Amino acid sequence: MGSNADKPQPKDDKDALKTLAMPELMKKAGILADGLTQAEAQKRQAQYGPNEIAEKKTNEYLKFLSYFWVRFRG
């Protein structure tokens, strides 16, 4: 009984992508085996922005003082 009724159905598109085999996923995402073409990479960068994480700045002096604040508060 190899029917699809036995398989749990994905809740949304993200869940559906998790179940795809890598070649199918790459085809759906428009990725070649060698990676994206230069034109596709530029198009995606223009659409989504650069692939970077914003650096979170911390004040080291305040971080140092916070260690003492916790000790004296309690």
DALINPE-V377229 format. One record per backbone hydrogen bond with DSSP energy under -0.5 kcal/mol. NH is the residue of the N-H (numbers start at 1). CO is the residue of the C=O. Records with the same first field share a line. If there is no record, write none. Layout:
BEGIN
NH=CO + CO
END
This chain:
BEGIN
3=1
6=3
7=4
16=12
17=13
18=14
19=15 + 16
20=17
25=21
26=22
27=23
28=24
29=25
30=26 + 27
31=26
32=35
35=32
41=37
42=38
43=39
44=40
45=41
46=42
47=43
48=44
49=45
52=50
57=55
60=58
63=59
64=60
65=61
66=62
67=63 + 64
68=64 + 65
69=65
70=66
71=67
72=68
73=69
74=70
END
